[in-house]
Amino acid sequence: MFQFSYDEIVEDGQADARLREGQALDRALDMLEAARLRGADSREAIDALFFLRRLWTIFLDDIAEPGNGLPDALKAQLVSIGMWVLREIEDIRARRSQNFEGLIEINAIIREGLN
């Protein structure tokens, strides 16, 4: 029978979480690219913005959890980015912006940071 240390189990759990986060960001990026091509009034844009808003709400909720082990400085940066993403989403939804490129760029950077 195999025995694993607590640290190995936690490390595997964190690796799995990063993998799932990366997959979710990959999906968001694909959806944002389709939205960029089709325009802010398209069904693709509605779906992409809804998905991205839900994703960043989950990220922000996770960051706020007391057990989140990220360094405080990184948490603060991610909260700032998350708030920007949510504002951009609202601006696109309200037709004040069409900044899909900015959303794609920042989410791609976050995605790369998970590796």
N, C-alpha and C positions, 0 to 999 in steps of 0.2 A: 504494500500500500504506500502511496506517495504521501509525503508530508511537506507542506509548504509553510514558510514563515509568514507571519502577518504582513511584513513588508512586501513580500513577493505577491501576495494576494492583492494588497492595496495598489501596488504598482501595475499589476495586470488590469485591475479595475479602472485605473486612471488611463491606461493605454486604450482600453475598450471605449471609455468615454470620449477620449480624443478622436478615436476612429469614427464614432457615431457623430460627433460634432463636425468632423471633416466631411462626412457624407452628407450631412444636412446642409452645410455651406456649399458643397458641390452642387446639390440640387437647387439651392437658392441662386447660385451663380448662373446655372443653366436657364432657370426661369427668368432671371433679370436680363440675360442676353436676349432671350426671345421677346421680352417686353420692350427692350430698347429697340429692337428691329420693327416691332409692330406698332409701337407708340403708346402713349400714356392712356389713351381711350380704349385700348384693346382688352380683351378678356385675359390675355397673357399678362398684361400689366396688373390687372386686378388680382389675379392669382398670385403673381410674384410678390406684390407688395403685402398681401395678406400673409403669405407664407413667411416672408422676411420679418414682418412685425411679430408674428408668433414666435419665430426662432429667437429674435433678440430679446423678447420678453422672457423667454425661458432662460437665456444666457444671463440676463440681468437679475432674475430671481435667484439663479444658482450662485452668482457672485455675491449676493447679499446674505446667503446662508452663513451662519456662524462657523460651520465646519469646513467652509471653503478654504483650502490650503494655499491659495495663490498669495504671493506677496502683496502687501497693501498697496504699494505703488502701481503694480500691474493691475490690480482690481480697480483702482481709481482711473487708470488709463482706459480700461475696457468699459467702465461705466460711462466715461466721457464719449467714447466712440459709439457706444450703444445709444446714448441720448441723441447724438448727431444723426445716427441712422434713423431713429424713430422720427426725428424732425423732418428729415429728407423725405421719408415715406409720406408723412402728412402733407408736405409741400407738393409732392407729386399728385397725391390724391386730390388736393384742393386746386390743382391746375396752376399753382404758383411756380412750378419747376418741372423740368423733364430730365433731371440729373441722374439718369440711370447709370451713366458712366462713373460718377462718383461712388454710387452704391456698389457697383461692380468692383471698382478698384479697391475700396476699403475692405470689402468682404473677401476679396482675393488675398489681400495682405494678411488678414486674420487667418484665413485658411492655410496659407503658407506657414504661419507661425505655429500651427498645430503639429507640424512635422518635427 
